[in-house]
Amino acid sequence: MNQPLKPLDVTELRQSARQHIEEGAVTAGYSANRQEVIDLLNEALATELVCVLRYRRHHFMASGIHSQATAAEFLVHSNEEQGHADQLAERIVQLGGEPDFSPDTLTKRSHAEYVEGATLGDMIRENLVAERIAIDSYRHAIEFVGADDPTTRRLFESILEVEEEHADELADLLTQVPDKPRAL
């Protein structure tokens, strides 16, 4: 059972807010290991950026009878993954870190892989695999930050929700697309 919340000492709160003001949003009440959270956010950033690039490629390379609608879905997913990357980078900066956009190490830091896929079915499958990886990665991240960083936890939770929607949409697409090699 939770202990009763003791009254907030406003004088102490005001005094504490004036200390270390250069740290912005990171106050004395922040209880997570900031560097570990920044590292986790940078891994998620790399994963999102790899997903943006893979979805973009698939958008342009999709061909076949069902390709137009599927390519459009790939583009929507790419744009949403880019939005996630932007949110993650913003949070990294809020925590006093630097977002790592280095292309030299991007695929090494990403949890998901960049797989081109030869057919429309391959592309859908590879994107679905990547979404499933992201889902489990975000679940792990949510558990890791727990109550120590509720803002980052909520960010991870909101991204997880979209990744689950992506996986569901891709699973539906997979049942509708015949899997024939793409003619070159």
C-alpha positions as CSV (number, residue, x, y, z in Angstrom):
1,M,0.0,0.0,0.0
2,N,1.3,3.5,-0.8
3,Q,2.3,5.8,1.9
4,P,0.4,9.1,2.2
5,L,1.9,11.8,0.1
6,K,3.7,14.4,2.3
7,P,2.8,18.0,1.6
8,L,5.0,19.8,-0.9
9,D,7.4,22.3,0.5
10,V,6.9,25.2,-2.0
11,T,9.8,27.2,-0.6
12,E,12.2,24.2,-1.0
13,L,10.7,23.6,-4.5
14,R,11.4,27.2,-5.6
15,Q,14.9,27.1,-4.2
16,S,15.7,23.8,-5.9
17,A,14.4,25.1,-9.2
18,R,16.9,27.9,-9.1
19,Q,19.8,25.5,-8.8
20,H,21.5,24.0,-11.9
21,I,19.1,25.9,-14.2
22,E,21.4,25.2,-17.2
23,E,20.1,21.6,-17.0
24,G,16.7,22.8,-18.3
25,A,14.0,20.1,-17.9
26,V,16.3,17.8,-15.8
27,T,15.6,18.7,-12.2
28,A,16.8,17.2,-9.0
29,G,13.7,15.0,-9.0
30,Y,14.9,13.1,-12.1
31,S,15.8,9.7,-10.8
32,A,16.8,7.7,-13.9
33,N,20.4,7.2,-15.0
34,R,20.4,9.9,-17.6
35,Q,23.2,8.5,-19.7
36,E,21.6,5.1,-19.9
37,V,18.3,6.6,-20.9
38,I,20.1,8.8,-23.6
39,D,21.8,5.6,-24.9
40,L,18.5,3.8,-25.0
41,L,16.9,6.7,-26.8
42,N,19.8,6.8,-29.3
43,E,19.3,3.1,-30.0
44,A,15.6,3.7,-30.6
45,L,16.5,6.7,-32.9
46,A,18.8,4.5,-35.0
47,T,16.1,1.9,-35.3
48,E,13.5,4.4,-36.4
49,L,15.9,5.9,-39.0
50,V,16.7,2.5,-40.5
51,C,12.9,1.9,-40.6
52,V,12.4,5.2,-42.4
53,L,15.0,4.3,-45.0
54,R,13.7,0.7,-45.5
55,Y,10.1,1.9,-45.9
56,R,11.1,4.6,-48.3
57,R,13.0,2.1,-50.5
58,H,10.0,-0.2,-50.4
59,H,7.7,2.6,-51.3
60,F,9.6,3.3,-54.5
61,M,10.4,-0.3,-55.4
62,A,6.9,-1.8,-54.8
63,S,5.4,-3.3,-58.0
64,G,2.7,-5.7,-58.9
65,I,-1.1,-5.8,-58.8
66,H,-1.4,-4.7,-55.2
67,S,1.6,-2.4,-55.3
68,Q,-0.1,1.0,-55.4
69,A,-2.0,0.7,-52.1
70,T,0.9,-1.1,-50.4
71,A,3.4,1.5,-51.6
72,A,1.2,4.2,-50.2
73,E,1.1,2.4,-46.9
74,F,4.9,2.1,-46.9
75,L,5.1,5.9,-47.4
76,V,2.7,6.6,-44.5
77,H,4.7,4.3,-42.2
78,S,8.0,5.9,-43.3
79,N,6.6,9.3,-42.4
80,E,5.4,8.1,-39.0
81,E,8.7,6.5,-38.3
82,Q,10.4,9.9,-39.2
83,G,8.1,11.5,-36.7
84,H,9.2,9.0,-34.0
85,A,12.8,9.7,-34.8
86,D,12.2,13.5,-34.4
87,Q,10.5,12.9,-31.1
88,L,13.3,10.7,-29.8
89,A,16.0,13.2,-30.9
90,E,14.1,16.0,-29.2
91,R,13.9,14.0,-25.9
92,I,17.6,13.2,-26.1
93,V,18.4,17.0,-26.3
94,Q,16.0,17.7,-23.4
95,L,18.0,15.3,-21.3
96,G,21.2,17.1,-22.2
97,G,22.4,14.5,-24.7
98,E,23.2,14.6,-28.4
99,P,21.1,12.6,-30.9
100,D,23.3,10.3,-33.0
101,F,22.4,10.6,-36.7
102,S,25.8,9.2,-37.9
103,P,25.2,7.1,-41.0
104,D,28.5,5.3,-40.5
105,T,27.1,3.4,-37.5
106,L,23.4,3.6,-38.0
107,T,22.7,-0.1,-38.9
108,K,25.0,-1.3,-36.1
109,R,23.1,0.7,-33.5
110,S,19.6,-0.2,-34.9
111,H,17.7,-3.1,-33.5
112,A,15.9,-3.6,-36.8
113,E,17.7,-4.6,-40.0
114,Y,17.7,-2.9,-43.4
115,V,16.5,-5.6,-45.8
116,E,15.6,-4.7,-49.3
117,G,13.3,-7.5,-50.2
118,A,12.9,-8.9,-53.8
119,T,9.1,-9.1,-54.0
120,L,6.2,-7.1,-52.5
121,G,5.6,-10.0,-50.2
122,D,9.3,-9.9,-49.0
123,M,9.0,-6.2,-48.4
124,I,5.9,-6.6,-46.3
125,R,7.4,-9.5,-44.4
126,E,10.6,-7.6,-43.7
127,N,8.7,-4.5,-42.5
128,L,6.5,-6.7,-40.3
129,V,9.6,-8.4,-38.8
130,A,11.1,-4.9,-38.1
131,E,7.9,-3.8,-36.5
132,R,7.8,-6.9,-34.2
133,I,11.4,-6.1,-33.2
134,A,10.5,-2.5,-32.5
135,I,7.5,-3.6,-30.4
136,D,9.6,-5.8,-28.2
137,S,12.4,-3.2,-28.0
138,Y,9.9,-0.5,-26.9
139,R,8.4,-2.9,-24.3
140,H,11.9,-3.4,-22.9
141,A,12.6,0.3,-22.9
142,I,9.3,1.0,-21.1
143,E,10.1,-1.5,-18.4
144,F,13.7,-0.2,-18.1
145,V,12.7,3.5,-17.5
146,G,9.7,2.6,-15.4
147,A,8.7,5.3,-13.0
148,D,12.2,6.9,-13.0
149,D,11.5,8.9,-16.2
150,P,7.7,9.2,-16.9
151,T,8.2,11.5,-19.8
152,T,10.5,9.1,-21.7
153,R,8.2,6.2,-20.7
154,R,5.2,8.0,-22.2
155,L,7.1,8.7,-25.4
156,F,8.1,5.1,-25.7
157,E,4.5,4.0,-24.9
158,S,3.1,6.4,-27.6
159,I,5.6,5.1,-30.2
160,L,4.8,1.5,-29.2
161,E,1.1,2.0,-29.9
162,V,1.9,3.2,-33.5
163,E,4.3,0.3,-34.0
164,E,1.6,-2.2,-33.0
165,E,-0.8,-0.5,-35.5
166,H,1.9,-0.8,-38.2
167,A,2.4,-4.6,-37.4
168,D,-1.4,-5.2,-37.6
169,E,-1.7,-3.3,-40.9
170,L,1.3,-5.2,-42.4
171,A,-0.1,-8.6,-41.2
172,D,-3.3,-7.7,-43.0
173,L,-1.4,-6.7,-46.2
174,L,0.5,-9.9,-46.1
175,T,-2.7,-12.0,-46.5
176,Q,-3.7,-9.9,-49.6
177,V,-0.5,-9.9,-51.7
178,P,0.5,-12.7,-54.0
179,D,4.3,-13.4,-53.7
180,K,5.8,-13.4,-57.1
181,P,9.4,-12.2,-57.9
182,R,9.6,-8.7,-59.3
183,A,10.6,-8.4,-62.9
184,L,13.7,-6.4,-63.5
